[in-house]
Amino acid sequence: MDDAALVQSIVEGQVEHFRLVVLRYERPLFRFFARFGFAAEAREDLAQETFLRAFRALPSFDAARGSLAAWIFTIARNLAASERGRTRHLREVAPSDGAQDARSEGDGPVELHERAEAVARIRRALEGLPDALHSTFVLAEISDLSLKEVAAIEGCALGTVKSRVHRAREQLRAALGATEKST
């Protein structure tokens, strides 16, 4: 069932279909919140709040204005920005945050440590981006959304999204290059 039909069925009273929305967007939302630097518990809370707000506002969803994914990620982005600004308590990288996913059989303690250090450097570089660049970059490069959808979520022009992604890449390259030179 496509998103538009799914939303229509939920609005018409088949609220149990919202479970399909959760199943479809749960993992992408967790990855999205992880890239914002939130700990596992905070990711779960933010995803739950995103789905709760989406469910309550579902009758106002208009497929003609954009995709369900863009609409849900707009809610998620606003929550993440609010929470990030409110707490600034970001998590430390744990091996399960990506370093473990790329593990191969021959990896020993040295390789695992190097991979964890690389993940930590990338996380710090991402956290160092200004909020607008960080949000746009995470949505465009990590959340599998089109640039047009990112523009709708960010409330800006497509050209602005392209510019922000480009500037974010440049700043990340500079930050990661500086980190490598200092080690």
C-alpha positions as CSV (number, residue, x, y, z in Angstrom):
1,M,0.0,0.0,0.0
2,D,1.5,3.4,-1.0
3,D,1.7,6.2,1.6
4,A,-1.2,8.2,0.2
5,A,-3.6,5.2,0.4
6,L,-2.2,4.3,3.8
7,V,-2.9,7.8,5.1
8,Q,-6.4,7.8,3.6
9,S,-7.3,4.5,5.2
10,I,-6.1,5.7,8.6
11,V,-8.0,9.0,8.3
12,E,-11.1,7.0,7.4
13,G,-10.9,5.0,10.6
14,Q,-8.6,2.1,10.1
15,V,-6.2,3.4,12.8
16,E,-4.5,0.0,13.1
17,H,-2.9,0.8,9.7
18,F,-0.8,3.4,11.4
19,R,1.4,0.5,12.6
20,L,2.5,0.2,8.9
21,V,3.6,3.8,9.0
22,V,5.6,3.1,12.1
23,L,7.2,0.0,10.6
24,R,8.0,1.9,7.4
25,Y,9.7,4.9,9.0
26,E,10.9,3.6,12.4
27,R,14.4,2.6,11.3
28,P,15.0,5.7,9.1
29,L,14.0,7.9,12.0
30,F,16.3,6.1,14.4
31,R,19.2,6.6,11.9
32,F,18.2,10.2,11.5
33,F,18.2,10.9,15.2
34,A,21.4,8.9,15.6
35,R,23.1,11.2,13.1
36,F,22.0,14.2,15.2
37,G,23.9,12.6,18.0
38,F,21.2,11.5,20.3
39,A,21.7,8.5,22.6
40,A,19.6,5.3,22.0
41,E,17.0,6.2,24.7
42,A,16.6,9.7,23.4
43,R,16.2,8.4,19.8
44,E,13.4,6.1,21.0
45,D,11.7,9.0,22.8
46,L,12.1,11.3,19.8
47,A,10.8,8.7,17.3
48,Q,7.8,8.0,19.6
49,E,7.0,11.7,19.9
50,T,7.4,12.1,16.1
51,F,4.9,9.3,15.5
52,L,2.5,10.6,18.1
53,R,2.5,14.0,16.6
54,A,2.2,12.6,13.1
55,F,-0.8,10.5,14.1
56,R,-2.6,13.4,15.7
57,A,-2.0,15.6,12.7
58,L,-2.6,13.0,10.0
59,P,-5.9,14.5,8.9
60,S,-4.0,17.6,7.9
61,F,-1.5,15.7,5.8
62,D,-1.8,16.8,2.1
63,A,-0.1,14.5,-0.4
64,A,-0.3,17.2,-3.0
65,R,2.2,19.3,-0.9
66,G,4.8,16.6,-0.5
67,S,5.5,13.0,0.5
68,L,4.6,11.4,3.8
69,A,8.4,10.8,4.3
70,A,9.1,14.5,4.0
71,W,6.2,15.4,6.3
72,I,7.3,12.9,9.0
73,F,10.9,14.0,8.7
74,T,9.8,17.7,9.1
75,I,8.2,16.7,12.4
76,A,11.4,14.8,13.3
77,R,13.7,17.6,12.3
78,N,11.7,20.2,14.4
79,L,11.8,17.9,17.4
80,A,15.5,17.2,16.9
81,A,16.4,20.9,16.6
82,S,14.3,21.7,19.7
83,E,15.8,18.9,21.7
84,R,19.4,19.5,20.5
85,G,19.1,23.2,21.3
86,R,17.5,22.5,24.7
87,T,19.9,19.9,26.0
88,R,23.2,20.0,24.0
89,H,23.8,16.7,25.8
90,L,24.9,14.5,23.0
91,R,26.0,10.9,23.3
92,E,29.4,9.3,23.1
93,V,29.9,6.9,20.2
94,A,29.5,3.3,21.2
95,P,30.8,0.4,19.2
96,S,27.2,-0.4,18.1
97,D,26.8,3.1,16.5
98,G,28.3,2.0,13.2
99,A,31.8,0.8,14.0
100,Q,30.5,-2.7,14.8
101,D,28.4,-2.8,11.7
102,A,31.5,-2.6,9.5
103,R,33.4,-5.2,11.5
104,S,35.1,-8.0,9.5
105,E,36.3,-11.4,10.7
106,G,40.0,-10.3,10.7
107,D,39.5,-7.2,12.9
108,G,41.5,-7.2,16.0
109,P,41.6,-4.7,18.9
110,V,43.7,-2.3,16.9
111,E,41.4,-2.2,13.9
112,L,38.3,-1.9,16.2
113,H,40.0,1.0,18.1
114,E,40.9,2.8,14.9
115,R,37.4,2.4,13.5
116,A,35.9,3.7,16.8
117,E,38.3,6.7,16.7
118,A,37.3,7.4,13.1
119,V,33.6,7.3,14.0
120,A,34.2,9.6,16.9
121,R,36.1,12.1,14.6
122,I,33.2,12.1,12.1
123,R,30.7,12.6,14.9
124,R,32.6,15.5,16.3
125,A,32.9,17.0,12.9
126,L,29.2,16.7,12.3
127,E,28.4,18.2,15.7
128,G,30.7,21.1,14.8
129,L,28.5,22.1,11.8
130,P,26.2,25.1,12.3
131,D,22.6,23.9,12.9
132,A,21.3,24.7,9.4
133,L,24.1,22.9,7.7
134,H,24.0,20.0,10.1
135,S,20.3,19.4,9.6
136,T,20.4,19.8,5.8
137,F,23.4,17.5,5.5
138,V,21.9,14.8,7.7
139,L,18.6,14.9,5.8
140,A,20.2,14.9,2.3
141,E,23.1,12.5,2.8
142,I,22.0,10.2,5.5
143,S,18.2,10.0,5.5
144,D,17.8,8.9,1.9
145,L,15.5,11.9,1.1
146,S,15.6,13.7,-2.2
147,L,17.0,17.3,-2.3
148,K,13.5,18.5,-3.2
149,E,12.1,16.7,-0.1
150,V,14.9,18.2,2.1
151,A,14.0,21.7,0.7
152,A,10.4,21.1,1.7
153,I,11.4,20.0,5.2
154,E,13.9,22.8,5.7
155,G,11.5,25.4,4.3
156,C,14.0,26.7,1.8
157,A,14.7,26.7,-1.9
158,L,16.3,23.7,-3.7
159,G,19.4,25.9,-4.5
160,T,19.8,26.7,-0.8
161,V,19.8,23.0,0.1
162,K,22.4,22.3,-2.6
163,S,24.5,25.1,-1.3
164,R,24.2,24.0,2.4
165,V,25.1,20.4,1.5
166,H,28.1,21.6,-0.4
167,R,29.2,23.9,2.4
168,A,28.7,21.1,4.9
169,R,30.9,18.8,2.9
170,E,33.6,21.4,2.7
171,Q,33.5,22.1,6.4
172,L,33.5,18.3,7.2
173,R,36.5,17.8,4.8
174,A,38.4,20.7,6.5
175,A,37.5,19.5,10.0
176,L,38.5,15.9,9.3
177,G,41.6,16.9,7.4
178,A,42.7,19.1,10.3
179,T,42.0,16.2,12.7
180,E,44.1,13.8,10.7
181,K,47.0,16.2,10.5
182,S,47.0,16.7,14.2
183,T,47.1,13.0,15.0
